[in-house]
């Protein structure tokens, strides 16, 4: 058994039952829950991305009402309007559910959009005829995990608490990145900002070594083949926990 399969199996034994929601005293899985730094980082990333998407609009809004006195409506560029901010904040935390847990990555990089390497490996095994039991139906494999659901809830809590700070940044401090202004300036103590410096470089760290994406694909194919051969010989199949995906 290769190091990747061994690591996955040992880890899954340790956290089995987390998807079923065992109490903390039965399954101490709290260390795997997203940190406040990670929540703030993703909240900032999503809001900044949405504002960037609408920032080039040349639309002009007409605000106010035409009074009998003949006072005209106020014209405000959409790009600097409160309406733009309100629309960007709408369903902001709901979009966190688009993220997946990439357990093969470290730190805050474990949260990213798209299918994780682990999930791709498992689906590849299923397509090749290997029976993989996650304890849940196949059609639920892509549902948000406990970690992602927690991220979404904490995003909502944080946004409600710091909504005025976000508004202050939008109207007066956009020369600063939102992540710096909100997370470093208002949400987090200096000692808890390390995750903000973590950036994705296209490489993943496994067992202390950096591997290119091509090397990872080759290793993944080898691990799939080895895992399938092993399960064919033993007649068994690995159990996977959705939270590792």
SEGU-443599 format. One line per 5 residues: number of its first residue (from 1); for each residue x, y, z of N, C-alpha, C. Coordinates in steps of 0.2 Angstrom, whole numbers, plus 5000, padded with zeros to 4 digits. Layout:
// SEGU-443599
NUM> X:Y:Z:X:Y:Z:X:Y:Z; ...
END
This chain:
// SEGU-443599
1> 5004:4994:5000:5000:5000:5000:5004:5006:5000; 5003:5011:4995:5007:5017:4995:5006:5022:5001; 5010:5027:5001:5009:5031:5007:5003:5035:5007; 5000:5037:5001:4994:5041:5000:4988:5037:5003; 4988:5030:5000:4982:5026:5003:4983:5025:5010
6> 4989:5023:5012:4989:5022:5020:4987:5028:5024; 4989:5034:5022:4988:5040:5025:4980:5041:5025; 4977:5040:5019:4970:5041:5019:4966:5036:5024; 4968:5030:5023:4965:5025:5027:4965:5026:5035; 4971:5027:5037:4973:5029:5044:4969:5035:5046
11> 4968:5040:5042:4965:5046:5044:4957:5045:5045; 4955:5041:5040:4948:5040:5040:4945:5035:5046; 4950:5031:5048:4948:5027:5054:4948:5032:5060; 4952:5037:5060:4952:5042:5066:4946:5046:5066; 4943:5048:5060:4938:5053:5060:4931:5050:5057
16> 4931:5043:5057:4925:5040:5055:4919:5041:5059; 4914:5044:5056:4908:5046:5060:4907:5053:5060; 4912:5057:5058:4911:5064:5058:4905:5066:5054; 4904:5063:5048:4899:5065:5043:4892:5063:5047; 4892:5059:5051:4886:5057:5054:4884:5062:5060
21> 4889:5066:5062:4888:5071:5067:4888:5069:5074; 4893:5065:5076:4894:5063:5082:4896:5068:5087; 4894:5068:5093:4896:5073:5098:4903:5074:5099; 4905:5080:5101:4913:5081:5102:4916:5076:5107; 4912:5074:5112:4916:5069:5117:4917:5062:5113
26> 4912:5060:5108:4913:5054:5105:4918:5054:5099; 4918:5060:5096:4923:5061:5090:4926:5068:5090; 4931:5069:5093:4934:5075:5094:4937:5078:5087; 4933:5081:5083:4934:5083:5077:4935:5090:5076; 4935:5094:5082:4935:5101:5081:4941:5104:5078
31> 4947:5101:5079:4953:5103:5076:4952:5104:5068; 4948:5101:5065:4947:5101:5058:4942:5106:5056; 4939:5109:5061:4934:5114:5059:4938:5121:5056; 4935:5124:5052:4938:5130:5049:4940:5135:5055; 4945:5139:5054:4947:5144:5059:4944:5150:5057
36> 4944:5155:5062:4941:5162:5061:4945:5165:5055; 4951:5164:5055:4956:5167:5049:4953:5164:5043; 4952:5158:5042:4950:5155:5036:4943:5157:5034; 4938:5158:5039:4932:5161:5037:4932:5168:5034; 4936:5172:5037:4937:5179:5035:4940:5179:5028
41> 4945:5175:5027:4949:5175:5021:4944:5173:5015; 4940:5168:5016:4935:5166:5011:4930:5171:5010; 4927:5174:5015:4922:5179:5015:4925:5185:5011; 4931:5187:5012:4934:5193:5009:4936:5191:5001; 4938:5185:5000:4939:5183:4993:4933:5183:4989
46> 4927:5181:4992:4921:5180:4988:4918:5187:4987; 4918:5192:4992:4916:5198:4991:4920:5202:4986; 4927:5202:4987:4931:5206:4982:4930:5203:4975; 4929:5197:4974:4928:5194:4967:4922:5197:4964; 4917:5197:4968:4910:5199:4966:4910:5206:4964
51> 4913:5210:4968:4914:5218:4967:4918:5219:4961; 4924:5215:4960:4928:5216:4954:4924:5214:4948; 4919:5209:4948:4915:5207:4942:4911:5213:4940; 4908:5217:4945:4903:5222:4943:4907:5229:4943; 4913:5229:4944:4916:5236:4945:4917:5240:4939
56> 4917:5237:4933:4917:5240:4926:4911:5243:4923; 4905:5242:4927:4899:5244:4924:4899:5251:4924; 4896:5253:4918:4895:5261:4917:4888:5263:4918; 4884:5259:4921:4877:5260:4922:4876:5266:4927; 4871:5270:4926:4870:5276:4931:4863:5275:4934
61> 4863:5275:4940:4856:5274:4944:4853:5281:4945; 4847:5281:4945:4843:5287:4947:4840:5286:4953; 4841:5290:4958:4839:5289:4965:4835:5294:4967; 4830:5293:4972:4826:5298:4974:4819:5299:4970; 4815:5304:4972:4809:5305:4968:4808:5312:4966
66> 4805:5313:4960:4804:5319:4957:4798:5322:4962; 4800:5328:4965:4795:5331:4969:4791:5337:4965; 4786:5339:4968:4782:5345:4965:4786:5351:4964; 4791:5351:4968:4795:5357:4968:4800:5357:4961; 4800:5351:4958:4804:5351:4952:4811:5348:4953
71> 4812:5346:4959:4819:5344:4961:4820:5337:4957; 4826:5337:4954:4827:5331:4950:4830:5325:4954; 4829:5319:4951:4832:5313:4954:4840:5314:4954; 4843:5310:4959:4850:5310:4959:4853:5305:4955; 4858:5306:4951:4861:5301:4947:4868:5299:4950
76> 4868:5293:4951:4874:5290:4955:4877:5284:4950; 4883:5284:4949:4886:5278:4945:4885:5272:4949; 4883:5267:4946:4882:5260:4949:4889:5258:4952; 4894:5259:4949:4901:5257:4952:4902:5259:4959; 4899:5265:4961:4901:5267:4968:4894:5268:4972
81> 4889:5264:4970:4883:5265:4973:4882:5260:4979; 4878:5261:4983:4876:5257:4989:4873:5250:4986; 4869:5251:4981:4865:5246:4977:4870:5240:4975; 4876:5242:4972:4881:5237:4970:4884:5233:4976; 4885:5237:4982:4887:5233:4988:4882:5228:4990
86> 4876:5231:4991:4870:5226:4993:4869:5220:4989; 4870:5221:4982:4869:5215:4978:4875:5210:4978; 4881:5213:4980:4887:5209:4981:4886:5205:4987; 4883:5208:4992:4882:5204:4999:4877:5199:4999; 4872:5200:4994:4866:5196:4994:4869:5189:4992
91> 4867:5184:4996:4869:5177:4995:4877:5176:4995; 4880:5180:4998:4888:5180:4998:4890:5173:5001; 4887:5172:5007:4889:5166:5011:4886:5160:5008; 4881:5160:5005:4878:5155:5001:4883:5152:4996; 4887:5156:4993:4892:5154:4988:4898:5150:4991
96> 4898:5151:4998:4903:5147:5001:4902:5139:5000; 4896:5137:4999:4894:5130:4998:4897:5128:4991; 4899:5132:4987:4902:5130:4981:4909:5127:4982; 4912:5128:4988:4919:5126:4990:4919:5118:4992; 4924:5115:4991:4925:5108:4993:4931:5108:4998
101> 4932:5102:5002:4938:5101:5006:4943:5097:5002; 4948:5100:5000:4954:5097:4997:4959:5095:5002; 4958:5089:5005:4961:5086:5011:4969:5085:5009; 4970:5085:5003:4977:5084:5001:4982:5090:5002; 4978:5096:5003:4982:5102:5003:4982:5104:5011
106> 4987:5109:5012:4988:5111:5019:4985:5118:5021; 4983:5119:5027:4981:5125:5029:4974:5127:5026; 4974:5134:5025:4968:5137:5022:4967:5135:5015; 4972:5132:5012:4972:5130:5005:4967:5124:5004; 4965:5120:5009:4961:5114:5009:4954:5116:5007
111> 4952:5123:5007:4946:5125:5005:4947:5129:4998; 4944:5126:4993:4944:5128:4986:4938:5126:4982; 4936:5129:4977:4931:5127:4973:4933:5122:4968; 4929:5118:4966:4931:5112:4962:4931:5106:4965; 4932:5100:4962:4932:5094:4965:4939:5092:4967
116> 4939:5089:4973:4946:5088:4977:4949:5082:4973; 4956:5082:4974:4960:5076:4971:4957:5069:4974; 4956:5069:4981:4953:5063:4984:4947:5061:4981; 4942:5066:4980:4936:5064:4977:4936:5061:4970; 4941:5065:4966:4942:5062:4959:4945:5055:4959
121> 4949:5054:4964:4952:5047:4964:4947:5042:4966; 4942:5043:4970:4937:5039:4972:4932:5038:4966; 4930:5043:4963:4926:5042:4957:4929:5038:4952; 4935:5039:4951:4939:5036:4946:4939:5028:4948; 4939:5026:4954:4939:5019:4956:4932:5017:4955
126> 4927:5020:4956:4920:5018:4955:4919:5017:4947; 4922:5021:4943:4921:5021:4936:4924:5014:4933; 4930:5012:4937:4933:5006:4935:4931:5000:4938; 4925:5001:4942:4922:4995:4944:4924:4993:4951; 4927:4997:4955:4929:4996:4962:4924:4998:4966
131> 4922:4994:4971:4916:4996:4976:4919:5000:4981; 4917:5006:4982:4919:5011:4987:4913:5013:4991; 4914:5012:4998:4908:5013:5002:4910:5019:5007; 4906:5025:5006:4907:5030:5010:4902:5031:5016; 4898:5026:5016:4892:5026:5021:4886:5030:5018
136> 4887:5033:5012:4881:5038:5010:4880:5036:5003; 4874:5037:5000:4873:5036:4993:4878:5039:4988; 4879:5037:4982:4884:5040:4978:4881:5047:4975; 4875:5048:4975:4872:5054:4973:4873:5060:4978; 4875:5058:4984:4876:5063:4989:4884:5064:4990
141> 4888:5061:4986:4895:5062:4987:4897:5070:4986; 4893:5073:4982:4895:5080:4980:4892:5085:4985; 4888:5083:4989:4884:5088:4994:4890:5091:4999; 4888:5097:5001:4893:5101:5005:4895:5097:5012; 4901:5096:5013:4903:5093:5019:4902:5097:5026
146> 4903:5094:5031:4902:5097:5038:4906:5103:5038; 4913:5103:5036:4917:5108:5036:4915:5114:5032; 4912:5113:5026:4910:5118:5022:4903:5121:5024; 4899:5117:5027:4893:5120:5030:4895:5124:5036; 4899:5122:5040:4902:5126:5045:4905:5133:5043
151> 4908:5133:5038:4911:5139:5035:4906:5144:5033; 4900:5141:5030:4895:5145:5028:4891:5149:5034; 4890:5145:5039:4887:5147:5045:4891:5153:5048; 4898:5152:5049:4902:5156:5052:4903:5163:5047; 4903:5162:5041:4903:5167:5036:4897:5172:5038
156> 4891:5169:5038:4885:5173:5040:4885:5177:5046; 4888:5173:5051:4889:5177:5058:4894:5182:5058; 4899:5181:5054:4905:5186:5054:4902:5192:5050; 4899:5191:5044:4896:5196:5040:4891:5201:5044; 4887:5198:5048:4882:5201:5052:4886:5206:5057
161> 4891:5203:5060:4895:5207:5065:4899:5212:5062; 4901:5212:5056:4906:5217:5054:4903:5220:5047; 4897:5220:5047:4894:5223:5041:4895:5231:5040; 4896:5234:5046:4897:5241:5046:4905:5242:5043; 4909:5238:5045:4916:5238:5043:4917:5237:5036
166> 4913:5232:5033:4913:5231:5026:4910:5237:5022; 4905:5240:5025:4903:5246:5022:4908:5252:5022; 4911:5253:5028:4916:5258:5028:4922:5257:5023; 4924:5251:5022:4929:5249:5017:4926:5251:5010; 4920:5249:5009:4918:5250:5002:4917:5257:5000
171> 4915:5262:5005:4914:5269:5003:4920:5273:5004; 4925:5271:5008:4931:5275:5010:4938:5272:5010; 4938:5265:5009:4945:5263:5010:4947:5257:5004; 4944:5258:4998:4945:5253:4993:4952:5253:4991; 4956:5258:4992:4963:5257:4990:4967:5252:4994
176> 4964:5249:4999:4967:5243:5003:4963:5237:5001; 4966:5231:5000:4963:5225:4999:4958:5224:5005; 4952:5221:5004:4947:5220:5009:4950:5215:5014; 4954:5210:5012:4956:5205:5017:4961:5209:5022; 4965:5213:5020:4969:5217:5025:4965:5221:5029
181> 4960:5225:5026:4956:5230:5030:4952:5226:5035; 4948:5221:5033:4943:5218:5037:4947:5213:5042; 4950:5208:5039:4953:5203:5043:4959:5205:5048; 4964:5208:5045:4969:5210:5049:4968:5217:5053; 4963:5221:5050:4962:5227:5054:4956:5227:5059
186> 4952:5222:5058:4946:5222:5063:4944:5215:5066; 4945:5210:5062:4942:5203:5064:4947:5199:5068; 4953:5199:5066:4958:5195:5069:4964:5198:5073; 4966:5195:5079:4972:5198:5082:4978:5196:5078; 4983:5200:5079:4989:5199:5075:4992:5192:5075
191> 4991:5188:5080:4994:5182:5081:4990:5176:5077; 4984:5178:5074:4980:5173:5071:4979:5175:5064; 4983:5178:5060:4983:5180:5053:4987:5176:5048; 4990:5171:5051:4995:5167:5047:4991:5164:5040; 4985:5162:5041:4982:5159:5035:4981:5164:5029
196> 4981:5170:5031:4980:5175:5025:4986:5176:5021; 4992:5173:5023:4998:5173:5019:4999:5167:5014; 4994:5162:5015:4995:5156:5012:4991:5157:5005; 4995:5155:5000:4993:5156:4993:4994:5150:4989; 4990:5148:4984:4990:5142:4980:4995:5144:4974
201> 5000:5139:4974:5005:5140:4969:5005:5135:4963; 5000:5130:4964:5000:5125:4959:5003:5119:4961; 5006:5119:4967:5010:5113:4970:5006:5111:4976; 5007:5105:4978:5004:5102:4984:5010:5099:4988; 5009:5100:4995:5014:5097:4999:5012:5091:5002
206> 5015:5085:5001:5013:5079:5003:5020:5075:5006; 5019:5073:5013:5025:5070:5016:5031:5075:5016; 5030:5081:5016:5036:5086:5016:5039:5087:5010; 5036:5085:5004:5039:5086:4998:5034:5089:4993; 5037:5094:4989:5033:5097:4984:5033:5093:4978
211> 5027:5093:4975:5026:5089:4969:5022:5093:4964; 5024:5092:4958:5021:5096:4952:5014:5092:4951; 5010:5096:4947:5003:5093:4946:5004:5087:4941; 5009:5087:4937:5010:5081:4933:5012:5075:4937; 5017:5076:4942:5019:5071:4946:5013:5068:4950
216> 5009:5073:4952:5003:5070:4956:4998:5066:4952; 4997:5068:4946:4993:5064:4942:4996:5057:4941; 5003:5056:4940:5006:5050:4939:5005:5046:4945; 5006:5049:4951:5006:5045:4957:4999:5043:4959; 4994:5047:4957:4987:5046:4958:4985:5040:4954
221> 4987:5039:4948:4986:5033:4944:4989:5027:4947; 4995:5028:4949:4998:5022:4952:4995:5020:4958; 4992:5025:4962:4989:5023:4969:4982:5020:4967; 4979:5022:4962:4972:5019:4960:4973:5012:4958; 4978:5011:4954:4980:5004:4952:4982:4999:4957
226> 4986:5002:4962:4988:4998:4968:4982:4996:4972; 4978:5002:4973:4972:5001:4978:4967:4996:4975; 4966:4996:4968:4961:4991:4965:4964:4984:4965; 4970:4983:4964:4973:4977:4965:4973:4974:4972; 4974:4978:4977:4974:4976:4984:4967:4974:4985
231> 4962:4978:4983:4955:4976:4985:4952:4970:4981; 4955:4969:4975:4953:4963:4972:4956:4957:4975; 4962:4957:4978:4965:4951:4981:4961:4950:4988; 4960:4955:4991:4957:4954:4998:4949:4953:4998; 4946:4955:4992:4939:4955:4992:4935:4960:4996
236> 4939:4965:4999:4936:4970:5003:4936:4976:4999; 4934:4982:5003:4934:4988:5000:4935:4993:5005; 4938:4999:5004:4940:5004:5009:4933:5008:5010; 4933:5010:5016:4927:5014:5018:4930:5021:5019; 4927:5026:5016:4929:5033:5016:4924:5037:5019
241> 4926:5042:5023:4922:5047:5026:4921:5053:5022; 4915:5056:5021:4914:5061:5016:4918:5067:5019; 4919:5068:5025:4923:5074:5028:4930:5075:5025; 4933:5069:5023:4940:5069:5020:4940:5071:5013; 4934:5072:5010:4934:5073:5003:4934:5081:5002
END
